[in-house]
Amino acid sequence: MNKIYRYFLLCFFTTSALFSQQVINWGQVLKEAKEKNPQLRQAELNLKQTELKIALVKSELYPQISFSFSSEKNYSENFESEVNYSYNISAGITLFSGFSTINSLKSQLLDLQIAEENYKRVLSDIIFSLKESFINLYYTQEMYSLAENIFKRRKQNYELIKLKYESGSEDLGSFLRVEADMLQAEYELRKIKRERENAIRELLKNIGRDDFVDIKVETYSDLSSDVERIIAQDGAAIIAQIPEYKIKQYQLAKMQVQAKIAKSSFYPSVSFSANYGLSDTNPIPDKNKWSLSLGLRTSYNIFSGFRDLTDLKIANNNIKTAEFELHNTKLNLINNFYILKNNLIDIKESLVVKEKYLKALEKQAEIVSIKYANGLASYYDWYQTEDSFINTQKSLLDLKKELILSELNLKKFLGYLE
C-alpha cells in the first residue's frame, strides 16, 4: 500500500510540474542566445576591433594636414621686445614607400578575414552547443516518459510475481528480484528528473541566462539536417569551407604579403610636403606676408647592417612554415572528417538493427508473458525476455540521441551556421 501511495504522489508532482513549465522551441532559443550569450558578443567585439585597425592603416594613404599657432617673446635681449606670432599650415603625403603601405593594408584585410573566420567558428560552436543542450533536454524528457512506462511495467510484474509467490508457485528469490527491479525503476525515475534539471541549467547557461526557469523544449524536428548530402561529398573538397582551413590559407597569404613588406626596404621612399605660413609681430595676419614652400623628398637606405636582408629571409621562412601548417591542417581535417562520417554511418546502421531487435523483443515479451501467466513458460524465460525488452528500449532511445548528436558534431566540425 505504501508503494502505491508513493507512486501516485510521484505522478501528482510530475503533473503539477508540467503545468508550470515554459514551453520553448529552437527558434526562440537561438534568438535569445544571439542577444545574451557573452562569448558571441565578445567575438563580435573582436571583429569590430579588426575593422578599426584596417581604418587605421587606410589613414596612411591620405594626406596628413596640420595647423599650428605660436607666440614668442625674447627676453634675453630686451624686456620690451615685441611678441612674435607664427601661423603655419602644413601638409604631407608619402608618394612611394616600396609598396609597404599598400601591403600593410592588404595584411590588415587578411587579418579581418581571419577574424571573420574565427567569428564563424565561435558562432558555429555556440549554435551547436545550444543544439546539443537543446537535444539533451529533449531526450531527457523522452527518457523520463520511458522511465514512467518502465516503472509501470515493473510494478505490474511485481504484482504478478507477488500473487504467484503468495500462491506458492514462485520462490522468495524470484519475488525479491522483481521487487528490487521495481525499486530500481522508481529510483531511475527520480534520477532522470534530477538529470532534467541539469539539462535545463545547461541550456540556460548556453543561452546566457543566469536565472532558472522550468522549461520544456518542443521536438527537435525543426533542426534541419542535410547530412546525407554532406557525407556523400569528397573529403578534400568539403574541408575547403572549414574555418580552420581557411584561416591557414589566409595566414599563408599574410606571410606572403609580409615578405613583400620586407622587400619594400630595398626601394627608395618618396614623399611630398607643402607648408604655408608666416611669422610676424602683428597678431592679425597680413595676407601679403604669407609664404608658401613645397618640397619633394627622396631617401634610400644604403646599409643597415644586413638587417633588411635578414628580415627578408625570416619572412621567406615564415612562408614555408605557413605552407607546412596549411598542408598539415588539410591532412588532419580530412582524417577527422572521415572519422566523424564513418562514426555517423555506424550509428545509423546500428539503429536499424536495434529497432529490429526491439520489435522482435516486444512480440516475444507479449507471447512469453501470456505463456508464463498460463504456466507454459518458466520464470527465468519470462524474466530474461522482460529484462531484455526493457533494456533495449533504453538503449534504443540512447542510440537515437547519439545519432542526432553525431550529425551535429559533423556539421559543427564543418563550421555550419544553421
VOPAGU-2260 file (C-alpha; in pm, 1 decimal, decimal comma):
REM VOPAGU-2260
SITE   aa  ch    i         X         Y         Z
SITE  MET   A    0       0,0       0,0       0,0
SITE  ASN   A    1     287,5     231,2      85,7
SITE  LYS   A    2     446,5     172,1    -257,9
SITE  ILE   A    3     120,2     254,5    -436,3
SITE  TYR   A    4      88,9     575,7    -235,6
SITE  ARG   A    5     441,4     678,5    -330,3
SITE  TYR   A    6     369,6     610,2    -695,8
SITE  PHE   A    7      57,4     829,3    -703,8
SITE  LEU   A    8     239,7    1101,6    -511,8
SITE  LEU   A    9     518,3    1095,6    -770,7
SITE  CYS   A   10     264,5    1122,1   -1053,8
SITE  PHE   A   11      94,4    1415,5    -879,3
SITE  PHE   A   12     411,3    1619,7    -850,5
SITE  THR   A   13     508,7    1532,9   -1208,1
SITE  THR   A   14     171,5    1655,1   -1340,7
SITE  SER   A   15     192,0    1972,1   -1130,4
SITE  ALA   A   16     536,4    2048,2   -1270,0
SITE  LEU   A   17     416,5    2011,8   -1628,0
SITE  PHE   A   18     152,8    2282,8   -1580,0
SITE  SER   A   19     417,5    2529,9   -1460,7
SITE  GLN   A   20     665,4    2461,0   -1741,7
SITE  GLN   A   21     755,9    2717,3   -2005,0
SITE  VAL   A   22     745,2    2552,8   -2348,5
SITE  ILE   A   23    1006,2    2685,3   -2594,3
SITE  ASN   A   24    1117,2    2593,3   -2945,6
SITE  TRP   A   25    1455,2    2604,7   -3117,7
SITE  GLY   A   26    1389,9    2941,0   -3286,4
SITE  GLN   A   27    1327,0    3109,3   -2951,2
SITE  VAL   A   28    1641,1    2956,1   -2800,7
SITE  LEU   A   29    1862,9    3072,2   -3087,9
SITE  LYS   A   30    1719,6    3424,7   -3092,5
SITE  GLU   A   31    1771,5    3477,0   -2719,2
SITE  ALA   A   32    2124,7    3331,7   -2728,8
SITE  LYS   A   33    2230,3    3576,3   -3001,6
SITE  GLU   A   34    2118,5    3858,9   -2774,8
SITE  LYS   A   35    2262,7    3734,7   -2444,2
SITE  ASN   A   36    2548,4    3488,1   -2496,7
SITE  PRO   A   37    2869,8    3659,9   -2371,7
SITE  GLN   A   38    3105,1    3456,3   -2595,0
SITE  LEU   A   39    2916,3    3563,0   -2905,2
SITE  ARG   A   40    2917,2    3928,2   -2803,8
SITE  GLN   A   41    3291,0    3912,2   -2733,6
SITE  ALA   A   42    3355,2    3760,0   -3077,9
SITE  GLU   A   43    3155,0    4042,5   -3239,1
SITE  LEU   A   44    3366,9    4295,4   -3048,2
SITE  ASN   A   45    3690,4    4132,6   -3170,4
SITE  LEU   A   46    3562,3    4152,9   -3527,0
SITE  LYS   A   47    3486,1    4524,4   -3490,5
SITE  GLN   A   48    3831,4    4577,9   -3339,2
SITE  THR   A   49    3994,8    4433,2   -3651,7
SITE  GLU   A   50    3781,2    4657,4   -3874,5
SITE  LEU   A   51    3904,5    4960,3   -3678,2
SITE  LYS   A   52    4266,4    4851,7   -3730,4
SITE  ILE   A   53    4205,5    4847,7   -4106,6
SITE  ALA   A   54    4066,4    5200,2   -4090,2
SITE  LEU   A   55    4386,0    5299,5   -3905,9
SITE  VAL   A   56    4606,1    5162,8   -4186,4
SITE  LYS   A   57    4391,1    5329,3   -4452,1
SITE  SER   A   58    4458,6    5666,9   -4288,3
SITE  GLU   A   59    4822,6    5644,7   -4404,0
SITE  LEU   A   60    4705,5    5663,8   -4766,2
SITE  TYR   A   61    4558,3    6012,1   -4713,2
SITE  PRO   A   62    4749,3    6341,3   -4682,7
SITE  GLN   A   63    4836,4    6448,9   -4330,1
SITE  ILE   A   64    4728,7    6810,7   -4273,3
SITE  SER   A   65    4803,2    7015,5   -3963,1
SITE  PHE   A   66    4771,9    7374,0   -3839,9
SITE  SER   A   67    4988,1    7536,1   -3574,7
SITE  PHE   A   68    4998,5    7872,8   -3399,7
SITE  SER   A   69    5255,2    8007,2   -3155,9
SITE  SER   A   70    5351,1    8332,1   -2987,2
SITE  GLU   A   71    5703,2    8402,9   -2865,5
SITE  LYS   A   72    5880,8    8685,9   -2683,4
SITE  ASN   A   73    6258,4    8703,3   -2643,6
SITE  TYR   A   74    6356,9    8840,0   -2302,3
SITE  SER   A   75    6728,1    8772,5   -2338,8
SITE  GLU   A   76    6790,1    9088,0   -2542,9
SITE  ASN   A   77    6527,8    9332,3   -2426,1
SITE  PHE   A   78    6239,9    9302,4   -2182,9
SITE  GLU   A   79    6040,2    9537,6   -2402,6
SITE  SER   A   80    6083,6    9333,9   -2718,4
SITE  GLU   A   81    5774,4    9266,8   -2921,5
SITE  VAL   A   82    5585,8    8938,4   -2927,7
SITE  ASN   A   83    5642,1    8732,7   -3240,8
SITE  TYR   A   84    5339,0    8542,5   -3377,6
SITE  SER   A   85    5365,6    8240,9   -3605,4
SITE  TYR   A   86    5097,9    8073,9   -3816,3
SITE  ASN   A   87    5161,2    7759,9   -4013,1
SITE  ILE   A   88    4957,7    7516,4   -4226,7
SITE  SER   A   89    5142,2    7207,0   -4341,2
SITE  ALA   A   90    5050,9    6904,2   -4548,2
SITE  GLY   A   91    5241,2    6592,9   -4640,7
SITE  ILE   A   92    5187,7    6263,5   -4815,7
SITE  THR   A   93    5403,5    5962,7   -4889,8
SITE  LEU   A   94    5408,4    5909,1   -5268,1
SITE  PHE   A   95    5607,2    5586,5   -5268,0
SITE  SER   A   96    5741,4    5364,5   -4989,8
SITE  GLY   A   97    5824,0    5045,9   -5171,2
SITE  PHE   A   98    5453,8    4947,2   -5166,1
SITE  SER   A   99    5476,3    4897,7   -4785,7
SITE  THR   A  100    5159,6    5098,4   -4711,6
SITE  ILE   A  101    4952,1    4910,7   -4968,1
SITE  ASN   A  102    5086,5    4577,6   -4847,5
SITE  SER   A  103    5024,1    4674,2   -4483,9
SITE  LEU   A  104    4662,9    4739,5   -4580,5
SITE  LYS   A  105    4645,1    4400,3   -4753,4
SITE  SER   A  106    4786,9    4239,5   -4438,8
SITE  GLN   A  107    4521,0    4404,7   -4224,4
SITE  LEU   A  108    4249,3    4295,7   -4467,4
SITE  LEU   A  109    4374,2    3938,1   -4430,0
SITE  ASP   A  110    4360,6    3985,6   -4051,9
SITE  LEU   A  111    3997,5    4087,6   -4095,6
SITE  GLN   A  112    3925,3    3771,6   -4296,5
SITE  ILE   A  113    4096,5    3563,7   -4025,8
SITE  ALA   A  114    3888,3    3740,8   -3760,7
SITE  GLU   A  115    3572,1    3672,8   -3962,1
SITE  GLU   A  116    3655,3    3301,3   -3981,0
SITE  ASN   A  117    3728,4    3294,7   -3607,7
SITE  TYR   A  118    3393,2    3463,6   -3552,9
SITE  LYS   A  119    3224,3    3197,4   -3768,5
SITE  ARG   A  120    3391,4    2924,7   -3563,6
SITE  VAL   A  121    3280,7    3083,1   -3235,5
SITE  LEU   A  122    2928,3    3130,2   -3370,9
SITE  SER   A  123    2919,4    2770,9   -3500,4
SITE  ASP   A  124    3043,4    2633,0   -3167,7
SITE  ILE   A  125    2787,9    2837,0   -2973,4
SITE  ILE   A  126    2499,4    2736,0   -3200,8
SITE  PHE   A  127    2585,8    2369,5   -3184,7
SITE  SER   A  128    2643,4    2382,5   -2807,9
SITE  LEU   A  129    2293,0    2525,3   -2790,8
SITE  LYS   A  130    2160,4    2249,2   -3016,0
SITE  GLU   A  131    2337,1    1985,9   -2809,8
SITE  SER   A  132    2190,9    2113,8   -2482,7
SITE  PHE   A  133    1851,4    2155,4   -2652,6
SITE  ILE   A  134    1857,0    1793,4   -2773,2
SITE  ASN   A  135    1991,2    1667,8   -2440,1
SITE  LEU   A  136    1692,0    1825,4   -2268,3
SITE  TYR   A  137    1453,3    1685,6   -2529,7
SITE  TYR   A  138    1584,0    1331,4   -2486,5
SITE  THR   A  139    1586,8    1366,6   -2109,0
SITE  GLN   A  140    1215,9    1443,6   -2139,0
SITE  GLU   A  141    1172,4    1139,2   -2361,6
SITE  MET   A  142    1372,1     924,2   -2122,3
SITE  TYR   A  143    1153,4    1041,1   -1834,9
SITE  SER   A  144     840,0     932,3   -2023,9
SITE  LEU   A  145    1003,6     597,3   -2096,4
SITE  ALA   A  146    1108,1     562,2   -1731,6
SITE  GLU   A  147     746,4     617,0   -1625,9
SITE  ASN   A  148     632,2     337,0   -1856,5
SITE  ILE   A  149     910,1     109,3   -1734,0
SITE  PHE   A  150     812,7     178,1   -1373,6
SITE  LYS   A  151     450,9      89,2   -1451,2
SITE  ARG   A  152     561,7    -232,7   -1621,2
SITE  ARG   A  153     794,9    -323,5   -1333,9
SITE  LYS   A  154     512,5    -259,9   -1090,4
SITE  GLN   A  155     276,7    -486,7   -1286,6
SITE  ASN   A  156     545,6    -755,2   -1288,7
SITE  TYR   A  157     588,2    -711,9    -915,0
SITE  GLU   A  158     213,0    -756,9    -856,4
SITE  LEU   A  159     209,7   -1066,6   -1082,1
SITE  ILE   A  160     500,6   -1240,3    -907,7
SITE  LYS   A  161     365,9   -1137,6    -568,8
SITE  LEU   A  162      44,4   -1327,1    -642,1
SITE  LYS   A  163     239,3   -1628,2    -765,1
SITE  TYR   A  164     465,0   -1618,4    -460,7
SITE  GLU   A  165     170,0   -1595,5    -222,6
SITE  SER   A  166       7,0   -1891,0    -402,4
SITE  GLY   A  167     329,9   -2090,7    -370,7
SITE  SER   A  168     404,8   -2116,0    -744,9
SITE  GLU   A  169     718,9   -1894,1    -725,7
SITE  ASP   A  170    1000,9   -1880,5    -473,2
SITE  LEU   A  171    1108,0   -1590,8    -249,9
SITE  GLY   A  172    1415,8   -1516,1    -462,2
SITE  SER   A  173    1204,5   -1452,6    -771,0
SITE  PHE   A  174     972,3   -1226,7    -573,6
SITE  LEU   A  175    1259,5   -1025,8    -421,8
SITE  ARG   A  176    1419,9    -986,3    -765,1
SITE  VAL   A  177    1115,0    -822,4    -924,1
SITE  GLU   A  178    1064,6    -609,2    -612,7
SITE  ALA   A  179    1423,8    -482,2    -648,2
SITE  ASP   A  180    1357,7    -414,2   -1017,6
SITE  MET   A  181    1054,3    -204,2    -925,6
SITE  LEU   A  182    1253,9      -4,2    -670,1
SITE  GLN   A  183    1532,4      42,5    -925,0
SITE  ALA   A  184    1281,2     174,7   -1179,5
SITE  GLU   A  185    1141,5     413,1    -918,3
SITE  TYR   A  186    1492,6     537,0    -838,9
SITE  GLU   A  187    1570,1     586,4   -1209,2
SITE  LEU   A  188    1255,6     796,2   -1241,5
SITE  ARG   A  189    1376,4    1028,8    -966,0
SITE  LYS   A  190    1730,5    1029,2   -1107,6
SITE  ILE   A  191    1613,0    1129,8   -1455,9
SITE  LYS   A  192    1410,7    1410,0   -1301,3
SITE  ARG   A  193    1734,1    1547,0   -1149,4
SITE  GLU   A  194    1912,2    1498,6   -1481,8
SITE  ARG   A  195    1637,6    1701,4   -1644,1
SITE  GLU   A  196    1711,4    1990,4   -1408,5
SITE  ASN   A  197    2080,6    1968,8   -1502,5
SITE  ALA   A  198    1989,1    1970,1   -1872,3
SITE  ILE   A  199    1771,3    2279,1   -1823,6
SITE  ARG   A  200    2051,4    2461,7   -1642,6
SITE  GLU   A  201    2298,9    2370,9   -1917,1
SITE  LEU   A  202    2065,5    2507,4   -2184,8
SITE  LEU   A  203    2004,6    2828,4   -1989,5
SITE  LYS   A  204    2380,4    2872,1   -1943,4
SITE  ASN   A  205    2442,2    2837,0   -2317,2
SITE  ILE   A  206    2166,1    3087,6   -2386,0
SITE  GLY   A  207    2334,8    3332,8   -2149,6
SITE  ARG   A  208    2074,9    3341,4   -1872,5
SITE  ASP   A  209    2169,1    3334,7   -1505,1
SITE  ASP   A  210    1819,7    3266,5   -1371,3
SITE  PHE   A  211    1641,6    2931,1   -1354,8
SITE  VAL   A  212    1316,7    2870,2   -1540,8
SITE  ASP   A  213    1145,7    2532,8   -1560,7
SITE  ILE   A  214    1128,8    2482,4   -1935,8
SITE  LYS   A  215    1016,4    2212,5   -2173,6
SITE  VAL   A  216    1151,2    2201,8   -2528,6
SITE  GLU   A  217     949,1    2110,8   -2831,8
SITE  THR   A  218    1057,5    1843,5   -3077,3
SITE  TYR   A  219    1391,7    1887,1   -3249,9
SITE  SER   A  220    1237,9    1812,0   -3590,9
SITE  ASP   A  221    1274,8    2177,3   -3692,7
SITE  LEU   A  222    1653,7    2135,2   -3674,9
SITE  SER   A  223    1705,6    2069,8   -4046,3
SITE  SER   A  224    1958,1    1805,4   -4141,4
SITE  ASP   A  225    2119,6    1768,6   -4481,0
SITE  VAL   A  226    2372,2    1519,3   -4351,1
SITE  GLU   A  227    2320,5    1276,3   -4641,3
SITE  ARG   A  228    2442,9    1538,4   -4885,3
SITE  ILE   A  229    2740,4    1612,5   -4660,5
SITE  ILE   A  230    2866,6    1256,9   -4621,8
SITE  ALA   A  231    2833,0    1197,4   -4997,2
SITE  GLN   A  232    3092,9    1465,4   -5072,3
SITE  ASP   A  233    3465,1    1411,8   -5113,1
SITE  GLY   A  234    3665,0    1496,5   -4801,3
SITE  ALA   A  235    3929,8    1702,3   -4983,7
SITE  ALA   A  236    3658,6    1922,4   -5137,8
SITE  ILE   A  237    3440,9    1971,0   -4830,9
SITE  ILE   A  238    3718,2    2085,1   -4595,1
SITE  ALA   A  239    3786,6    2388,9   -4813,5
SITE  GLN   A  240    3497,7    2565,2   -4635,6
SITE  ILE   A  241    3602,6    2475,5   -4280,3
SITE  PRO   A  242    3707,4    2788,6   -4084,0
SITE  GLU   A  243    4033,3    2633,1   -3958,0
SITE  TYR   A  244    4143,5    2553,2   -4314,0
SITE  LYS   A  245    4050,4    2897,7   -4446,7
SITE  ILE   A  246    4235,0    3060,6   -4156,6
SITE  LYS   A  247    4551,9    2872,8   -4251,7
SITE  GLN   A  248    4506,2    2984,5   -4612,7
SITE  TYR   A  249    4473,2    3346,9   -4505,1
SITE  GLN   A  250    4773,8    3312,9   -4274,4
SITE  LEU   A  251    4980,8    3184,7   -4568,1
SITE  ALA   A  252    4864,2    3477,8   -4780,6
SITE  LYS   A  253    4952,0    3713,4   -4495,6
SITE  MET   A  254    5306,3    3571,1   -4473,1
SITE  GLN   A  255    5345,4    3628,8   -4847,6
SITE  VAL   A  256    5235,8    3990,6   -4801,9
SITE  GLN   A  257    5473,5    4028,0   -4507,3
SITE  ALA   A  258    5757,0    3918,7   -4736,0
SITE  LYS   A  259    5660,1    4196,8   -4977,8
SITE  ILE   A  260    5666,7    4443,2   -4689,2
SITE  ALA   A  261    6016,8    4321,5   -4602,9
SITE  LYS   A  262    6121,6    4380,2   -4967,4
SITE  SER   A  263    5995,0    4739,2   -4950,2
SITE  SER   A  264    6302,1    4840,7   -4750,2
SITE  PHE   A  265    6511,6    4778,5   -5064,7
SITE  TYR   A  266    6323,7    5055,4   -5250,3
SITE  PRO   A  267    6362,4    5430,4   -5209,8
SITE  SER   A  268    6087,1    5628,8   -5039,9
SITE  VAL   A  269    5940,0    5945,1   -5192,0
SITE  SER   A  270    5729,2    6199,1   -5006,4
SITE  PHE   A  271    5577,8    6538,4   -5086,3
SITE  SER   A  272    5525,2    6821,8   -4840,0
SITE  ALA   A  273    5373,7    7169,8   -4852,4
SITE  ASN   A  274    5399,0    7449,6   -4598,3
SITE  TYR   A  275    5207,2    7774,5   -4589,3
SITE  GLY   A  276    5266,9    8020,8   -4304,9
SITE  LEU   A  277    5407,5    8345,4   -4166,6
SITE  SER   A  278    5585,7    8491,2   -3866,8
SITE  ASP   A  279    5510,1    8850,0   -3762,7
SITE  THR   A  280    5479,3    9078,1   -3461,1
SITE  ASN   A  281    5126,2    9163,2   -3563,8
SITE  PRO   A  282    4874,2    8912,8   -3416,6
SITE  ILE   A  283    4642,9    8973,4   -3711,9
SITE  PRO   A  284    4796,7    8800,9   -4016,1
SITE  ASP   A  285    4880,6    9013,8   -4317,3
SITE  LYS   A  286    4795,8    8828,3   -4637,0
SITE  ASN   A  287    5096,4    8976,6   -4814,5
SITE  LYS   A  288    5340,7    8820,9   -4568,5
SITE  TRP   A  289    5229,5    8460,6   -4608,8
SITE  SER   A  290    5483,3    8233,5   -4770,9
SITE  LEU   A  291    5442,1    7900,7   -4947,3
SITE  SER   A  292    5703,4    7628,6   -4968,3
SITE  LEU   A  293    5683,3    7296,2   -5149,9
SITE  GLY   A  294    5914,4    7002,0   -5104,4
SITE  LEU   A  295    5981,7    6667,6   -5264,6
SITE  ARG   A  296    6195,1    6431,7   -5060,6
SITE  THR   A  297    6358,0    6108,3   -5171,9
SITE  SER   A  298    6553,4    5879,2   -4941,5
SITE  TYR   A  299    6724,4    5543,4   -4976,3
SITE  ASN   A  300    6873,8    5327,0   -4706,7
SITE  ILE   A  301    7216,3    5220,4   -4833,6
SITE  PHE   A  302    7328,1    4999,6   -4544,3
SITE  SER   A  303    7154,2    4885,2   -4223,9
SITE  GLY   A  304    7388,4    4617,1   -4100,9
SITE  PHE   A  305    7219,7    4344,7   -4312,4
SITE  ARG   A  306    6900,9    4388,4   -4110,2
SITE  ASP   A  307    6682,0    4427,7   -4420,8
SITE  LEU   A  308    6827,7    4114,0   -4576,2
SITE  THR   A  309    6774,1    3916,5   -4252,4
SITE  ASP   A  310    6413,9    4037,1   -4226,3
SITE  LEU   A  311    6350,5    3915,9   -4580,8
SITE  LYS   A  312    6497,7    3572,1   -4504,2
SITE  ILE   A  313    6279,0    3544,3   -4193,1
SITE  ALA   A  314    5971,7    3641,2   -4397,1
SITE  ASN   A  315    6051,0    3374,7   -4659,9
SITE  ASN   A  316    6095,2    3111,7   -4387,7
SITE  ASN   A  317    5759,7    3214,7   -4242,7
SITE  ILE   A  318    5602,2    3144,8   -4581,9
SITE  LYS   A  319    5744,5    2792,1   -4582,0
SITE  THR   A  320    5622,2    2735,0   -4224,8
SITE  ALA   A  321    5273,3    2855,8   -4320,1
SITE  GLU   A  322    5271,8    2620,6   -4619,3
SITE  PHE   A  323    5362,0    2324,5   -4395,2
SITE  GLU   A  324    5090,4    2423,8   -4145,2
SITE  LEU   A  325    4831,8    2451,3   -4423,0
SITE  HIS   A  326    4918,6    2106,4   -4556,8
SITE  ASN   A  327    4919,9    1951,5   -4207,9
SITE  THR   A  328    4584,3    2113,6   -4126,3
SITE  LYS   A  329    4440,4    1976,0   -4450,7
SITE  LEU   A  330    4553,6    1621,4   -4366,3
SITE  ASN   A  331    4415,0    1639,4   -4011,9
SITE  LEU   A  332    4082,4    1783,2   -4124,7
SITE  ILE   A  333    4035,5    1519,3   -4395,1
SITE  ASN   A  334    4114,6    1244,8   -4145,2
SITE  ASN   A  335    3876,1    1387,3   -3883,2
SITE  PHE   A  336    3602,9    1426,2   -4143,3
SITE  TYR   A  337    3612,4    1057,3   -4234,4
SITE  ILE   A  338    3623,2     956,9   -3866,5
SITE  LEU   A  339    3307,0    1158,4   -3796,0
SITE  LYS   A  340    3144,8    1040,4   -4118,6
SITE  ASN   A  341    3209,0     670,8   -4053,4
SITE  ASN   A  342    3100,1     701,4   -3692,2
SITE  LEU   A  343    2772,7     853,4   -3811,1
SITE  ILE   A  344    2717,9     571,3   -4060,7
SITE  ASP   A  345    2794,6     310,9   -3790,7
SITE  ILE   A  346    2535,1     460,7   -3557,6
SITE  LYS   A  347    2271,7     477,6   -3833,2
SITE  GLU   A  348    2321,6     113,0   -3924,4
SITE  SER   A  349    2326,0      10,2   -3558,1
SITE  LEU   A  350    1999,4     195,7   -3503,7
SITE  VAL   A  351    1828,3      -4,2   -3781,3
SITE  VAL   A  352    1940,4    -329,8   -3620,0
SITE  LYS   A  353    1839,7    -211,8   -3272,2
SITE  GLU   A  354    1490,2    -117,8   -3391,1
SITE  LYS   A  355    1454,4    -464,6   -3542,2
SITE  TYR   A  356    1560,4    -620,6   -3212,5
SITE  LEU   A  357    1308,9    -408,7   -3021,2
SITE  LYS   A  358    1018,6    -515,5   -3243,5
SITE  ALA   A  359    1120,0    -878,7   -3203,0
SITE  LEU   A  360    1158,0    -848,3   -2825,0
SITE  GLU   A  361     826,4    -666,9   -2791,7
SITE  LYS   A  362     648,6    -950,5   -2967,8
SITE  GLN   A  363     845,0   -1212,5   -2779,4
SITE  ALA   A  364     769,7   -1044,8   -2445,1
SITE  GLU   A  365     399,4   -1042,7   -2529,3
SITE  ILE   A  366     399,7   -1413,5   -2617,6
SITE  VAL   A  367     614,8   -1523,6   -2323,0
SITE  SER   A  368     404,9   -1318,7   -2077,6
SITE  ILE   A  369      87,9   -1499,7   -2194,2
SITE  LYS   A  370     263,9   -1835,6   -2170,5
SITE  TYR   A  371     400,2   -1755,9   -1825,4
SITE  ALA   A  372      59,3   -1646,2   -1698,2
SITE  ASN   A  373     -80,9   -1979,0   -1814,5
SITE  GLY   A  374     206,9   -2182,3   -1675,5
SITE  LEU   A  375     354,8   -2266,9   -2017,1
SITE  ALA   A  376     683,1   -2078,4   -1969,2
SITE  SER   A  377     933,5   -2074,2   -1682,8
SITE  TYR   A  378    1002,5   -1774,0   -1463,2
SITE  TYR   A  379    1356,0   -1745,3   -1596,6
SITE  ASP   A  380    1243,2   -1738,9   -1960,7
SITE  TRP   A  381     982,2   -1476,1   -1876,9
SITE  TYR   A  382    1220,4   -1264,0   -1667,9
SITE  GLN   A  383    1500,0   -1271,4   -1924,5
SITE  THR   A  384    1264,8   -1163,8   -2202,9
SITE  GLU   A  385    1113,1    -885,6   -1991,2
SITE  ASP   A  386    1453,1    -754,7   -1885,6
SITE  SER   A  387    1588,1    -761,9   -2242,1
SITE  PHE   A  388    1282,8    -576,7   -2373,0
SITE  ILE   A  389    1309,1    -300,9   -2111,9
SITE  ASN   A  390    1684,6    -255,3   -2152,4
SITE  THR   A  391    1655,8    -248,0   -2531,5
SITE  GLN   A  392    1401,9      34,5   -2508,3
SITE  LYS   A  393    1654,3     237,1   -2307,7
SITE  SER   A  394    1946,5     163,0   -2536,9
SITE  LEU   A  395    1739,6     242,6   -2847,1
SITE  LEU   A  396    1648,6     585,2   -2711,2
SITE  ASP   A  397    2013,9     648,2   -2620,6
SITE  LEU   A  398    2115,8     545,5   -2972,1
SITE  LYS   A  399    1864,9     785,2   -3130,3
SITE  LYS   A  400    2011,8    1065,3   -2923,4
SITE  GLU   A  401    2364,1     957,6   -3017,6
SITE  LEU   A  402    2271,6     966,0   -3387,5
SITE  ILE   A  403    2139,8    1323,1   -3365,9
SITE  LEU   A  404    2447,1    1436,5   -3171,8
SITE  SER   A  405    2681,7    1270,3   -3421,1
SITE  GLU   A  406    2509,9    1462,2   -3702,4
SITE  LEU   A  407    2552,9    1781,7   -3502,7
SITE  ASN   A  408    2920,1    1708,6   -3436,9
SITE  LEU   A  409    2982,8    1658,6   -3807,1
SITE  LYS   A  410    2814,2    1985,8   -3900,6
SITE  LYS   A  411    2987,3    2165,1   -3614,7
SITE  PHE   A  412    3321,9    2033,7   -3740,2
SITE  LEU   A  413    3242,7    2175,5   -4085,8
SITE  GLY   A  414    3156,4    2514,6   -3933,8
SITE  TYR   A  415    2788,7    2522,4   -4027,7
SITE  LEU   A  416    2597,4    2828,0   -3902,9
SITE  GLU   A  417    2240,6    2694,9   -3906,4
